[in-house]
Amino acid sequence: MKAKVTAHARFVISDIDKRLYGSFLEHMGRAVYTGIYEPDHATADESGMRRDVIDLVKELDTPICRYPGGNFVSAYNWEDGIGPKDQRPTRLDLAWRTSESNHVGIHEFADWAEKANTEMMLAVNLGSRGLDEARAFLEYVNHPGGTYWSDLRKQNGQAEPWNVKTWCLGNEMDGPWQVGHKTADQYGHLANEVAKAMRGYQKDLELVVCGSSGPGMSTYPQWESTVLEHTYENVDLISLHMYFENYEKNTAEYLALPEKLDRYIGTISGVIDFIKSKNRAKNNVKISFDEWNVWYHNRIDDMDKLSDWDWPFAPHLLEDVYNFEDVLQVGCILNTFIRRSDVVRVACIAQLVNVIAPIMTAPNGDAWRQTIFYPFQFASAHGRGTALRLDVDCASYKADVADNVSYLDISGVHDADAGFLTFFAINRHGQEALDVDVAIEGFGAVKAVEHTLIKHDDLQATNTQAAPDTVAPKSGEGARLDDGKLTLTLPPYSYSMFRVQL
């Protein structure tokens, strides 16, 4: 099967915000405790943070990390996580029916974020609490000193403010499962008042208002319209979430799901434009896609546990073991974000460690890369610059979510500073290789090409503690440059990154 792609220097989509490759940590399962934090671990630093995990997070080079939730934040008292650890209260977390020691709070997370080279993206509780909690938290985190909350931060060992810019106004408030769930009007009014108060302190904050928890919600997309009518002039981003499933074990249908993601983004982009015009607003609200990942391997069984267990601490929960098929899916999702980078400015893989995550750990043991680690790492490392509007000519197939799903899913990025064009390509065909011709126009002379391939004959192949490199990248073969045209072959069901030096 053949495919033709044209990349032209004048056909561009947008600059890519580096935060498109953000991450997410929630107090859930083992994401924090025995994930990033394990004081008795052999690699633990003076703060109890696992250095082996920090090293892997640095490999991902994720520029921003959303914290502390997630559903957890909607009944969370941030004050529980400050002060001497032996004086912090243990609380019951209603979101995941677990106990929370509060040994990790804002100070510990900020310390970890600095070591992991990532910025903090903090969420405030608009479920069980509201405006006062949000403004106090903001003052504690960002004010230099001379006030109650900022001086308390200093007493707790942090002299300088952290100056966090990006703040989430709650989490998934459209969801009936959420502690403090609200209607769109209720939430929109509250979020707007909180936004005004926070901006009363600091005008240049970047505020994220809750959109839909997914395109399957009965309130979607009216939720976004109502919430933005209340908040448009006082927020910068609207949050979207989506998880990807393959319960039917149908690879072709599974790999078509990013078409649904693309429509989701397009629909909300239209809602944003509508409300901007309706409100006669001058600012431009963008999208923060701050929860996304494959989530289904253990979901049903683990969610069933929640009603039965007796408030365990840091239990094994939703620790999906990802396979090679999920590499292809994550690659397609990231390609969608790159192609929609004009409206999607922030995106956060959910989550970072242990809980539906690219990194896994064993308590008192190893840390290793899951299969999906690699497409995320490649996009983060080489998907920064300008997104290209590629012309793609390839055969397609019909799926439940779309009639014309191209067998070639591809995105392109021009990094002018480094002098590279990088393409991320997935062959969605399970039986046939794709012979791809890429015409490179308007970029000047082309010097060299490199091809990296992720391919395994078993779609269900996984990386485990005992065999951490079962699915791993390798050098591709047969990529050729001839008079400005690149030709290469993509094996059936494969992920490729190929980079052209200009």
WOLIN-V644101 format. One record per residue. N is the residue number from 1. OMEGA is omega in degrees with one decimal (999 if undefined). Layout:
N&OMEGA + N&OMEGA
//
This chain:
1&-176.8 + 2&175.6 + 3&177.6 + 4&-179.7 + 5&173.9 + 6&174.6 + 7&-179.3 + 8&-176.0 + 9&-178.4 + 10&-177.5 + 11&-175.6 + 12&178.2 + 13&-175.1 + 14&162.7 + 15&-178.6 + 16&173.5 + 17&-177.5 + 18&-179.1 + 19&170.9 + 20&-178.5 + 21&178.8 + 22&-176.4 + 23&-171.5 + 24&174.0 + 25&179.3 + 26&172.1 + 27&-171.8 + 28&179.8 + 29&-179.3 + 30&179.6 + 31&-179.0 + 32&-175.6 + 33&-168.7 + 34&170.2 + 35&176.0 + 36&-171.1 + 37&177.6 + 38&-171.9 + 39&-178.0 + 40&-179.1 + 41&-177.6 + 42&-178.4 + 43&-174.7 + 44&175.9 + 45&-175.8 + 46&178.9 + 47&-179.5 + 48&-178.9 + 49&-179.2 + 50&179.7 + 51&180.0 + 52&177.2 + 53&177.8 + 54&179.5 + 55&179.2 + 56&176.4 + 57&176.8 + 58&175.9 + 59&178.1 + 60&179.0 + 61&-178.8 + 62&-168.1 + 63&-177.1 + 64&-179.4 + 65&-179.8 + 66&-172.5 + 67&4.7 + 68&179.1 + 69&15.3 + 70&-180.0 + 71&-178.9 + 72&-171.5 + 73&-171.5 + 74&171.3 + 75&-173.0 + 76&171.6 + 77&-174.5 + 78&-179.4 + 79&178.4 + 80&-174.6 + 81&176.7 + 82&-180.0 + 83&-179.0 + 84&-175.4 + 85&-177.7 + 86&177.4 + 87&-179.4 + 88&-176.5 + 89&168.4 + 90&-177.8 + 91&172.3 + 92&179.1 + 93&-177.0 + 94&-176.4 + 95&-174.4 + 96&176.8 + 97&179.5 + 98&174.9 + 99&-176.4 + 100&-178.4 + 101&-175.8 + 102&175.6 + 103&170.8 + 104&176.9 + 105&-174.1 + 106&-179.9 + 107&-178.3 + 108&179.3 + 109&179.0 + 110&177.7 + 111&178.8 + 112&-177.5 + 113&177.9 + 114&-179.7 + 115&-178.2 + 116&179.1 + 117&178.7 + 118&175.8 + 119&177.6 + 120&172.0 + 121&-169.6 + 122&177.8 + 123&176.2 + 124&-176.5 + 125&173.8 + 126&175.6 + 127&-179.5 + 128&-177.9 + 129&-175.4 + 130&-167.5 + 131&-176.9 + 132&178.3 + 133&-176.8 + 134&-177.7 + 135&176.8 + 136&178.6 + 137&179.3 + 138&179.0 + 139&179.4 + 140&-174.0 + 141&-166.5 + 142&-174.6 + 143&-175.8 + 144&-177.4 + 145&177.9 + 146&176.5 + 147&-176.1 + 148&-173.5 + 149&-179.7 + 150&177.4 + 151&175.7 + 152&175.2 + 153&179.2 + 154&177.2 + 155&-179.8 + 156&169.2 + 157&-179.7 + 158&-175.2 + 159&-175.8 + 160&176.4 + 161&179.4 + 162&176.8 + 163&177.6 + 164&-175.2 + 165&-170.1 + 166&-175.2 + 167&178.0 + 168&-179.0 + 169&-179.0 + 170&-177.3 + 171&171.6 + 172&-176.6 + 173&174.1 + 174&-172.8 + 175&177.2 + 176&178.4 + 177&-172.5 + 178&172.4 + 179&-178.4 + 180&177.6 + 181&-177.7 + 182&170.6 + 183&-179.8 + 184&178.7 + 185&179.3 + 186&-178.1 + 187&-178.9 + 188&178.3 + 189&-179.7 + 190&-177.5 + 191&179.6 + 192&179.0 + 193&177.2 + 194&179.0 + 195&179.4 + 196&-180.0 + 197&179.7 + 198&177.0 + 199&173.8 + 200&175.3 + 201&-173.6 + 202&-172.7 + 203&-172.2 + 204&173.8 + 205&174.6 + 206&-171.7 + 207&-176.1 + 208&179.1 + 209&-176.1 + 210&166.6 + 211&-175.8 + 212&175.3 + 213&178.4 + 214&-177.2 + 215&177.4 + 216&-179.5 + 217&-177.1 + 218&-179.6 + 219&-180.0 + 220&-3.6 + 221&179.0 + 222&178.9 + 223&-178.0 + 224&-178.5 + 225&-178.6 + 226&-178.3 + 227&-179.3 + 228&174.2 + 229&178.8 + 230&-162.9 + 231&-163.2 + 232&-173.5 + 233&-175.7 + 234&178.3 + 235&-177.6 + 236&-174.4 + 237&171.4 + 238&-172.6 + 239&172.1 + 240&178.1 + 241&174.3 + 242&175.8 + 243&-170.1 + 244&-170.8 + 245&175.0 + 246&-179.6 + 247&-177.3 + 248&-179.9 + 249&179.0 + 250&-172.5 + 251&-178.3 + 252&178.4 + 253&180.0 + 254&-176.7 + 255&174.6 + 256&-174.6 + 257&175.9 + 258&172.8 + 259&175.6 + 260&175.6 + 261&-179.0 + 262&178.0 + 263&177.8 + 264&178.7 + 265&-179.3 + 266&179.4 + 267&-177.9 + 268&173.4 + 269&177.0 + 270&176.9 + 271&178.4 + 272&-179.5 + 273&-179.8 + 274&-178.1 + 275&175.9 + 276&179.4 + 277&-178.8 + 278&-178.9 + 279&-175.9 + 280&-176.7 + 281&179.6 + 282&-179.1 + 283&-179.7 + 284&175.7 + 285&178.6 + 286&-175.3 + 287&168.9 + 288&-179.9 + 289&-164.1 + 290&162.3 + 291&174.4 + 292&171.4 + 293&166.4 + 294&-179.9 + 295&174.6 + 296&-170.9 + 297&-180.0 + 298&-166.3 + 299&-174.9 + 300&-178.5 + 301&-176.5 + 302&178.6 + 303&176.5 + 304&-179.1 + 305&-166.9 + 306&-176.9 + 307&-173.7 + 308&-172.3 + 309&-168.3 + 310&172.9 + 311&179.3 + 312&177.2 + 313&176.8 + 314&-179.1 + 315&169.5 + 316&-174.7 + 317&175.1 + 318&179.2 + 319&-179.4 + 320&173.0 + 321&-172.9 + 322&-177.9 + 323&-178.7 + 324&177.6 + 325&-179.7 + 326&173.3 + 327&-179.2 + 328&180.0 + 329&-179.6 + 330&175.7 + 331&178.9 + 332&178.7 + 333&-179.8 + 334&175.8 + 335&178.3 + 336&178.2 + 337&178.4 + 338&-179.7 + 339&178.6 + 340&-173.9 + 341&174.1 + 342&179.2 + 343&177.3 + 344&-175.7 + 345&177.7 + 346&172.7 + 347&-175.9 + 348&174.5 + 349&-176.8 + 350&-4.8 + 351&-171.2 + 352&-175.1 + 353&170.8 + 354&-177.7 + 355&-175.3 + 356&-164.1 + 357&175.4 + 358&-179.2 + 359&176.9 + 360&175.9 + 361&168.0 + 362&176.3 + 363&-176.6 + 364&-177.0 + 365&-171.7 + 366&165.4 + 367&-178.0 + 368&-177.1 + 369&170.5 + 370&-177.8 + 371&-175.3 + 372&176.3 + 373&-168.4 + 374&178.2 + 375&176.5 + 376&179.7 + 377&-178.5 + 378&-179.7 + 379&180.0 + 380&-176.9 + 381&-169.9 + 382&-179.3 + 383&179.7 + 384&-175.7 + 385&-179.7 + 386&177.4 + 387&-177.8 + 388&173.9 + 389&-175.2 + 390&169.3 + 391&-173.4 + 392&176.4 + 393&-176.9 + 394&175.7 + 395&-176.8 + 396&177.5 + 397&-179.2 + 398&178.7 + 399&-179.9 + 400&-174.8 + 401&-178.4 + 402&-177.7 + 403&-175.3 + 404&178.9 + 405&-176.9 + 406&175.0 + 407&177.0 + 408&172.0 + 409&-172.0 + 410&170.4 + 411&180.0 + 412&-178.1 + 413&176.5 + 414&174.3 + 415&-174.9 + 416&-178.8 + 417&-179.0 + 418&-179.9 + 419&-178.7 + 420&160.9 + 421&178.1 + 422&178.7 + 423&175.3 + 424&-170.1 + 425&176.4 + 426&171.3 + 427&-177.7 + 428&-179.3 + 429&-175.8 + 430&-175.9 + 431&-172.7 + 432&171.4 + 433&175.9 + 434&172.0 + 435&-170.7 + 436&171.2 + 437&179.7 + 438&175.8 + 439&-177.5 + 440&-170.3 + 441&173.4 + 442&-177.5 + 443&-176.2 + 444&-174.5 + 445&177.9 + 446&-173.0 + 447&-171.5 + 448&177.9 + 449&172.5 + 450&-175.4 + 451&175.8 + 452&-171.4 + 453&166.7 + 454&-175.3 + 455&173.0 + 456&-177.8 + 457&180.0 + 458&179.5 + 459&-177.1 + 460&-179.5 + 461&-176.7 + 462&170.0 + 463&-177.9 + 464&177.5 + 465&-179.5 + 466&-178.6 + 467&-171.5 + 468&-174.8 + 469&179.6 + 470&175.7 + 471&-175.9 + 472&179.4 + 473&174.9 + 474&178.7 + 475&174.8 + 476&-177.1 + 477&167.7 + 478&176.7 + 479&-174.8 + 480&173.4 + 481&179.7 + 482&175.6 + 483&175.7 + 484&178.7 + 485&178.4 + 486&174.8 + 487&176.2 + 488&-179.2 + 489&177.4 + 490&-179.3 + 491&176.1 + 492&-179.1 + 493&-178.0 + 494&174.3 + 495&178.6 + 496&165.4 + 497&173.9 + 498&-172.9 + 499&-178.2 + 500&177.7 + 501&-177.6 + 502&999
//
